[in-house]
Amino acid sequence: MDSPDFPSRFFGSLGRGDYELYEEEDAFVLTIEMPGFETDDITVTWDEGVLNIAGEHVNEDRGMTRTYHRRFRFPKDIVEEDITADYNNGVLEVTLPIPEEALYSGREIEVRG
């Protein structure tokens, strides 16, 4: 138990490399590995640019509670009312649509060499 990697060995991969976030043409897509949870165990909330993912699963047979919590801040505006979340085969996928006007903002930066 005195090993510096004790927490990661005890809790497994949850909290480390358990998610993938990428941007498609019109949305951010976040996938999170959450095996062992049920749909009712998971809460997804959006608050002023921050996506909050929480999960709590109680295994009464073993007397154990498993929890998960992560927050993600997004750099662009999101169409809040169109955010979707699907949970299948232990993977939560959250799609966060980007408003059309945000798709064309920014400028190209010259690459010198």
N, C-alpha and C positions, 0 to 999 in steps of 0.2 A: 504494500500500500504506500510505501514511501517513494515509489517511482514517480518521476515528473510527468509521465503520461498516464498516471492512474485515472484522472477524470475521463480521458478519451477512451480508455479501455473499459471503464465501468459503464459509461453512457453510450458507447458505440459511436456510430458516425453522425448521429443527430447533432446538429449544431456545427458540423464541419463538412463542407463539401456536399451537403445534402440537397442543394438546390441548383437550378440553372436559370439564369435570366438572360433573355435575348430580346432584340427589337426586330420586329417584322416591319413591313412597309407601313402598316397603319395601326400597330399595337405593340405594346410590350407583352411578353409572355413569360410567366414565371412558373417553373415546375419545381415541386418540392417532394422529396421522398419522405413519406410519412407512414411506413408500414405498421400495421397493428392498430391503427385508429379506425373508427367508424365515422361515417358522414356526420352523425349527430355530435361527435366528439370535437369537431373542428369549427372554429369561428374565424371568419374573415371580415375585417372592417377596413374602411377607408376614412381617413381624417386629415384634411388639408395637406395632401401630397404624401401622406404616409400610409402604406399598406401594412396592416397588422395581421399576422397569422398566429393563431393560438390553438392548441389542442390539448385535451386532457382525456385520458382513457383509464378507467378504473377496472382492474381485474380483481373482482371480489374473491374468486377462487384462490388466488395467490396472495391476496392482501396487498396488492401493489397498485400504485398510481403512476402513470407515465404522462409526462407533460412535454410540450413543445411550445416555444415562443420565439418569434422573429419579427423584426420590423424592417421595412424597406422604404426608402425615400426615393421619389422619382423626379428626374430633372425637367420633365416637360409636363404640360397640362394633360389631364386625363379626362375622358368623358365618363364622369362618375356613374351616371345612371346606366351605362352600358357595360360596366365591369361584370365579368362572369367568373365563376369558380366551379370546377368539376373535379370530383374525386373518384378515381378508378384504379383498382389493383394496387393500392398503397401509394399512389402518386396524385398529389393535388396540382391542378393546372389552373392558374389564374390568368385571364386575359384582360388587359387594361388598354382599351382603345385610345388612340391619340387623336385629338380633334384635327380636322382637315387643315385648318389655318396654321397649326403648329408644325405640320409636315414640311412646310416650305420656308421656315424661318432659318436664320443663320446665314453664313457666307462661306465660300470656299477659301481655303488658305493655301497660298502658293507653297509648293515644295521646292526648295532650292537644293542644288547639288553641284 
